[in-house]
């Protein structure tokens, strides 16, 4: 669509930007907020379309935003704005759609480019070093909404990191759609490990650097070494695992096997035992048998997965998996519940093992904080947000270390 002519207020207006989905969307939402700062009576929904549930939540967020802001101009961008364009455009609450590929272009919003990186809304600053994806997983619709893989240069990343550190961010999170493909499109095809090394070398005062979801098969030797030996790289590995059965992984068109995932984690934990593992896991993929589901459950305990994102499979438009023999929805829901229960048990056991251990925690504004291994900790009252403090938890209550 063409340019949007918004009403810029002379007052210090902060438009509402609602972010759904991945960490990349969080990073992009902060940039959108900086682009439209000062626009009068504006709400932007930065949507997600990774599953049908994500689309449902997007529609729900749009309706909720309209009820709360009946007179605002409500614009929708993000993956769902491309993938579910007709569906969202037909919603009476929506005033306009912004193509996902154009949402960070100031010209589309008819505003000047911001002079500086926006201050982070979180104590962790999310930096999108990569966007898009060149792979063709049979279940995934995201390449339709994000396009092919493209990377920021090292200099561009360093500039963003510097801007966030200047604003006091104590932790940097490198994120993207397929972060481990960073550099494939740049001259010389540098590796993600070389980018992480460049960030750490350029900013010796950076306390904490965290990686978002990674494709384990693409973790290069330098990145592995940094996870194993560099204390400023947080001991938290979130894998784009998707499943624990080899045949299902093959039908998903993933590039790793069950053994690859187990071997990677075993090698990392041998070098750095405190590393905590997270994983994205899909329940009820087409053709999944009870035996395949058992493999999915088993890998949670074997890794173990203590930060689990379990997704009930839902067919996405124009994907090969949508044409495969489908599992009945009640079965999918039951298997997803069993996977979540398995993650909860692994997480509870892990949290209990951390009681009495000194943890370095980055505090949030809600009275909690995150340790390096991403364990969430309830902190003493009065702990200042954005500070790194050492605590010794004494118990586990409702999924939090206390």
C-alpha positions, 0 to 999 in steps of 0.5 A: 500500500502507499504512504500513510498520512498520520496526524503528528501531535506536538505533544509528547505522544507515545503511540501504542504498539502491540507486539505478538509472537517472536523476539524479532517482533519485539525488536521490530516493535521498538523500532516502529515505536520510535518511527511513529513517536509523536503520532496522535491517536495511533495503535499498531498491532505487530502480528504473528502467523506462525500457527492458527492459534497465533492468528486467533490471538492477533485477531483477539488483540485487534478487537481488544485494542479497538475496544480500548481505543475506539477513536484511534487509527488502528494499523496492522503489520507483521507476518499475519498482515501478509499471510492472512491479509484478506482475513484481517483487512475484512475486520471492521476494527482495522483501518489499514495494513502495512506490509511486513517487509515495509514496516521499518521503512519511515517512508511508508509511515510518512515520517522522518527517519529517527536519529537514534536507536529507541531506548529499550522497553525491556532490561534486555535489548533485542537486536535483529541481526537477520531476517527472513529464511531460505529453508523450506520446512514443510510446516512453516509459513514464515518465509511467506511473510518474511522473505529470503534471508538477509543479514545486517553487516558486522558494522551495522550490528556493532552500531546497534549494540553501541546505541543500546549500551549507551542507553544503559542496556545491561544485556543484549539479545541477538535475534532473527528469523533464522539467526544461525544463517546470519552472514550467508548472504554477506561477502565471504559468508562469515559465520554467526560465531564471528559476529558474536566474537566481534560484538564481545571484542568491541564491547569488553564492558558488555556484561551479558550477551544472549542468543535467541532460538538457534538451528543446532545443525548450523552452530559453527565451531566458533559459536560452540566455543563461545557457548562453552567458554565465554562467560559473557555468553549466557548459558542458555541454548534455545534450539529450534528442535521441533520434534524428537522422532527422526521420521517426523523430522525428515517429513518436516524437512528439518536438517538435523536428526534426533542424535544430532540434537542429543550430541550437541547438547551433550558436548556443550554440557560436558564443557559447561554443565550449567547450560540450560536447554530450551526448545520449540516442539510441535505436537501432532504433526501430520502422520505422527504415530504414538511411537513418534509422540513417545520419542517427542516425550522422551527427548524432553527428559533426555536433553532435558528441555527446561524452557519448552515452547510446545505448539499444537500443529495447525495446518498453515496456508500453502505449506506441504504439511497441510496436504499430508494426512492430518491428526485429529484435533483432540489427539493433538491437544492431548499430545500437546498437554502431555508434552507440556507436562513433561517440560513442567516436570523437567523444569521443576526438577531443574529449578529445585537443583538451583536452590542454594546456588548463587545466581547472577540475576538481571532484574525486571520492573515487575519484581522478578529477574532472569539468571544467566540460564534464564531461570526466573527469580522472584527478587526482594522488594525494592530491587532496582530494575535493570541491575545485575544482582547476586542472589541465593534462592531458598525455594521454588514457588509457582515456577519461580525461584524465590 
